[in-house]
């Protein structure tokens, strides 16, 4: 049985930039494991894209959007939506194709780098990888300046670690093929060493992030779209901006009228910045996806304060 996941930047069709082919053994058990594999690869690619974009332009962001699902061969279609903040340097440039190709080439470089033999205790030379990724970033020339920063090795090691963990979910006889820009790459599922465990001492801050699904009771919404929302999570106050533009647009058009006690099922990205001594310097959270609106989840906690 084959599960195909297509990712791209334009209209979704078989010409998509990225295609995941998951060859799995159909044994009559729950298919949840296969979908978990696909979901975790996609999230790892999203985190990898964010790390890669830090070397090009900090105002550019990307997210993978579900476009369609075909039942016939379990094809999941997604669109890689690139966007950027109001940056004058990019306003008059057709930068999306350049950055899109950079992300594709960089992924190919990263997944092939992971498939090397690395012995226990041997440095993985992740600095060589980040330098090669920096060269790819320079080739975009989107800012017309030579200064494209090297990606922090600790930052890129995190999504690469996740890709290696996902490999361990495959069973004997199964396989993973990743097609990038019409070129197939057969992933070596036997290479599961963790880049973070084969790193030399990293200078500078370490930036680590992860995502988690949460149910948050709305305390104070942001109707203007210029500040953070305020929620309650248990007895704790939870403040975070919502960056799910599609949901926000529908919310501001009145599709989701909110009442006291309503809650949101959301996907939250937590980001932590650590200094060289391991001390936490900065922490932030951002709601990257609104999964559902839960009506009347309970009376507002304020009533019992």
C-alpha positions as CSV (number, residue, x, y, z in Angstrom):
1,X,0.0,0.0,0.0
2,X,1.3,3.5,-0.9
3,X,0.4,6.7,0.8
4,X,1.4,9.8,-1.2
5,X,1.6,13.3,0.3
6,X,2.1,16.2,-2.1
7,X,3.4,19.6,-1.1
8,X,3.8,22.6,-3.3
9,X,3.6,26.3,-3.8
10,X,1.3,26.7,-6.8
11,X,-2.0,25.0,-7.8
12,X,-1.8,21.4,-6.5
13,X,-1.3,18.7,-9.1
14,X,1.3,16.0,-9.7
15,X,3.8,18.7,-10.6
16,X,4.0,19.6,-6.9
17,X,7.4,20.6,-5.6
18,X,7.5,18.0,-2.9
19,X,6.0,14.5,-2.8
20,X,6.2,12.0,0.1
21,X,5.5,8.4,-0.9
22,X,5.0,6.2,2.2
23,X,5.1,2.5,1.3
24,X,3.6,0.6,4.2
25,X,2.5,-2.9,5.0
26,X,-1.2,-3.3,5.2
27,X,-1.8,-5.7,8.1
28,X,-5.4,-5.0,9.1
29,X,-4.4,-2.8,12.1
30,X,-5.3,0.8,12.6
31,X,-4.0,3.2,9.9
32,X,-3.3,5.8,12.6
33,X,0.5,4.9,12.6
34,X,0.8,5.8,8.9
35,X,-1.0,9.1,9.3
36,X,1.1,9.9,12.3
37,X,4.2,9.3,10.2
38,X,2.9,11.7,7.5
39,X,1.9,14.3,10.0
40,X,5.3,14.2,11.8
41,X,7.3,14.5,8.6
42,X,5.2,17.5,7.6
43,X,5.7,19.2,10.9
44,X,9.4,18.5,10.8
45,X,9.5,20.0,7.3
46,X,7.6,23.1,8.6
47,X,10.2,23.5,11.4
48,X,13.0,22.9,8.9
49,X,11.6,25.6,6.6
50,X,11.5,28.1,9.4
51,X,15.1,27.4,10.3
52,X,16.1,27.6,6.6
53,X,14.3,30.9,6.1
54,X,16.2,32.5,9.0
55,X,19.2,32.5,6.6
56,X,17.3,34.4,3.9
57,X,15.0,37.0,5.4
58,X,13.5,37.1,8.9
59,X,10.3,38.7,7.5
60,X,9.5,35.6,5.4
61,X,7.3,32.9,6.9
62,X,5.8,29.7,5.5
63,X,3.2,27.2,6.4
64,X,1.8,24.1,4.9
65,X,-1.9,24.2,4.0
66,X,-4.1,21.2,3.4
67,X,-5.5,21.4,-0.1
68,X,-7.2,18.1,-0.8
69,X,-7.3,14.4,0.1
70,X,-7.9,11.7,-2.5
71,X,-9.3,8.4,-1.2
72,X,-8.2,6.3,-4.1
73,X,-4.6,6.1,-3.2
74,X,-4.5,8.0,0.0
75,X,-3.0,11.2,-1.5
76,X,-2.8,14.2,0.8
77,X,-2.3,17.5,-1.0
78,X,-0.8,20.5,0.7
79,X,0.3,23.9,-0.4
80,X,3.4,25.6,0.9
81,X,2.2,29.2,1.4
82,X,5.1,31.7,1.6
83,X,4.3,35.2,3.0
84,X,6.3,38.1,4.4
85,X,5.8,41.1,6.6
86,X,5.8,44.6,5.2
87,X,9.4,44.7,4.0
88,X,10.3,47.4,1.5
89,X,13.4,45.4,0.3
90,X,11.1,42.7,-1.1
91,X,8.1,44.7,-2.3
92,X,9.3,45.0,-5.9
93,X,10.8,41.6,-6.3
94,X,9.3,38.3,-7.4
95,X,11.0,36.5,-4.5
96,X,8.6,33.5,-4.0
97,X,9.9,31.3,-6.8
98,X,13.5,32.0,-5.7
99,X,12.8,31.2,-2.0
100,X,10.7,28.2,-3.0
101,X,13.5,26.6,-4.9
102,X,15.9,27.3,-2.1
103,X,13.6,25.4,0.3
104,X,13.4,22.5,-2.1
105,X,17.2,22.3,-2.6
106,X,17.9,22.7,1.1
107,X,15.6,19.9,2.0
108,X,17.3,17.6,-0.5
109,X,20.7,18.5,1.0
110,X,19.4,18.0,4.6
111,X,17.8,14.5,4.1
112,X,20.8,13.2,2.2
113,X,23.1,14.6,4.9
114,X,21.0,12.5,7.4
115,X,21.5,9.3,5.5
116,X,25.3,9.2,6.0
117,X,27.0,6.8,8.3
118,X,28.0,8.5,11.6
119,X,29.5,6.3,14.3
120,X,28.7,6.7,18.0
121,X,30.7,9.6,19.5
122,X,31.7,10.9,16.1
123,X,31.0,14.5,15.3
124,X,28.4,14.9,12.5
125,X,30.0,18.1,11.2
126,X,26.7,19.9,11.3
127,X,28.6,23.1,10.7
128,X,29.5,21.9,7.2
129,X,25.8,21.4,6.5
130,X,24.9,24.9,7.8
131,X,27.6,26.5,5.6
132,X,26.3,24.7,2.5
133,X,22.8,25.8,3.3
134,X,24.1,29.4,3.7
135,X,25.6,29.1,0.1
136,X,22.1,28.1,-1.1
137,X,20.6,31.0,0.6
138,X,23.0,33.4,-1.0
139,X,22.0,32.0,-4.4
140,X,18.5,33.4,-4.0
141,X,19.9,37.0,-3.9
142,X,16.5,38.2,-2.7
143,X,18.0,41.0,-0.7
144,X,20.8,41.9,-3.1
145,X,23.4,41.9,-0.2
146,X,26.1,39.3,0.5
147,X,25.3,39.0,4.2
148,X,23.1,35.8,4.6
149,X,23.6,34.5,8.2
150,X,24.6,31.0,8.9
151,X,21.8,28.9,10.5
152,X,22.3,28.2,14.2
153,X,23.3,24.5,14.3
154,X,21.2,23.8,17.4
155,X,18.1,25.3,15.7
156,X,18.3,23.1,12.6
157,X,19.3,20.0,14.6
158,X,15.8,19.9,16.2
159,X,13.7,19.2,13.0
160,X,16.5,16.9,11.7
161,X,16.2,14.9,15.0
162,X,12.5,14.6,14.4
163,X,12.9,13.3,10.9
164,X,15.3,10.6,12.4
165,X,12.7,9.7,15.0
166,X,10.0,9.3,12.4
167,X,12.2,6.8,10.6
168,X,11.9,4.5,13.6
169,X,8.1,4.3,13.2
170,X,8.5,2.4,9.9
171,X,8.3,-1.4,10.0
172,X,10.3,-4.1,8.1
173,X,9.5,-4.0,4.4
174,X,8.2,-0.4,4.4
175,X,9.8,2.6,2.7
176,X,9.8,6.3,2.2
177,X,10.5,8.1,-1.1
178,X,10.7,11.9,-1.1
179,X,10.4,13.6,-4.5
180,X,11.9,17.0,-4.7
181,X,11.6,19.0,-7.9
182,X,10.7,15.9,-9.9
183,X,13.7,13.9,-8.5
184,X,13.1,10.9,-6.3
185,X,15.1,10.2,-3.2
186,X,14.9,6.8,-1.4
187,X,15.3,7.6,2.3
188,X,17.6,5.2,4.2
189,X,15.4,4.2,7.1
190,X,18.3,2.5,8.8
191,X,20.1,5.7,9.5
192,X,18.5,7.0,12.8
193,X,21.4,8.7,14.5
194,X,20.5,12.0,16.1
195,X,22.3,15.2,14.9
196,X,21.9,16.8,18.4
197,X,23.9,14.0,19.9
198,X,26.8,14.4,17.5
199,X,27.3,18.1,17.8
200,X,30.4,19.9,18.9
201,X,30.1,22.7,21.4
202,X,27.8,25.4,19.9
203,X,28.7,29.0,20.4
204,X,25.9,31.6,20.9
205,X,22.2,31.2,21.7
206,X,20.3,27.9,21.2
207,X,16.8,28.4,19.8
208,X,14.5,25.4,20.4
209,X,10.9,25.1,19.4
210,X,8.1,22.6,19.5
211,X,4.4,22.4,18.8
212,X,1.5,21.1,20.9
213,X,-2.2,20.9,20.5
214,X,-4.2,22.5,23.4
215,X,-7.8,23.5,24.3
216,X,-7.9,27.0,25.6
217,X,-10.9,28.8,27.1
218,X,-11.2,32.3,25.7
219,X,-10.8,35.1,28.2
220,X,-10.3,38.1,26.0
221,X,-10.3,37.9,22.1
222,X,-8.4,40.3,19.9
223,X,-11.1,41.8,17.6
224,X,-8.7,44.3,15.8
225,X,-6.0,41.8,14.9
226,X,-3.2,43.8,16.5
227,X,-2.5,42.2,19.8
228,X,-2.5,38.8,21.7
229,X,-5.5,36.8,22.7
230,X,-6.0,36.0,26.4
231,X,-7.0,32.5,27.4
232,X,-7.3,30.3,30.5
233,X,-5.6,26.9,30.5
234,X,-6.8,25.3,33.7
235,X,-6.1,27.9,36.3
236,X,-3.3,29.6,34.4
237,X,-3.6,32.6,32.1
238,X,-2.3,32.0,28.6
239,X,-1.6,34.9,26.2
240,X,-0.6,34.4,22.6
241,X,-1.1,35.9,19.2
242,X,-2.9,33.9,16.5
243,X,-1.1,33.7,13.1
244,X,-3.6,31.5,11.4
245,X,-4.5,34.1,8.8
246,X,-7.2,32.0,7.1
247,X,-9.1,31.5,10.3
248,X,-8.6,35.1,11.5
249,X,-10.1,36.3,8.2
250,X,-13.2,34.2,8.7
251,X,-13.4,35.3,12.3
252,X,-13.3,39.0,11.4
253,X,-16.0,38.4,8.8
254,X,-18.3,37.1,11.6
255,X,-18.2,33.3,10.8
256,X,-17.3,32.4,14.4
257,X,-19.4,34.5,16.9
258,X,-18.0,34.0,20.3
259,X,-19.9,33.7,23.6
260,X,-18.7,33.5,27.3
261,X,-17.3,30.1,28.0
262,X,-16.3,29.3,24.4
263,X,-12.9,27.7,23.8
264,X,-10.5,27.1,20.9
265,X,-8.8,23.9,20.0
266,X,-5.4,25.1,18.7
267,X,-1.9,24.2,17.7
268,X,0.7,26.2,19.6
269,X,4.3,26.7,18.7
270,X,6.5,27.3,21.8
271,X,10.0,28.9,21.2
272,X,12.7,29.1,23.8
273,X,16.0,30.9,23.6
274,X,18.9,29.7,25.8
275,X,22.2,31.3,26.4
276,X,25.6,29.5,26.2
277,X,25.4,28.7,29.9
278,X,22.0,27.0,29.4
279,X,20.0,29.8,31.1
280,X,16.6,30.6,29.5
281,X,16.8,34.1,28.0
282,X,13.5,34.3,26.2
283,X,10.3,32.4,25.8
284,X,7.3,32.9,23.5
285,X,4.2,31.1,22.2
286,X,2.2,31.5,19.0
287,X,-1.0,29.9,17.9
288,X,-0.2,28.7,14.4
289,X,-3.5,26.9,13.7
290,X,-7.0,27.1,15.0
291,X,-8.4,23.5,14.8
292,X,-11.9,24.0,16.1
293,X,-14.2,26.3,18.1
294,X,-15.7,24.7,21.1
295,X,-19.0,26.3,22.0
296,X,-19.9,26.8,25.7
297,X,-16.9,24.8,27.0
298,X,-17.9,26.1,30.5
299,X,-18.6,29.3,32.4
300,X,-15.7,31.8,32.4
301,X,-13.3,31.1,35.2
302,X,-13.6,34.8,36.2
303,X,-17.0,34.0,37.7
304,X,-15.3,32.0,40.4
305,X,-12.4,34.3,41.1
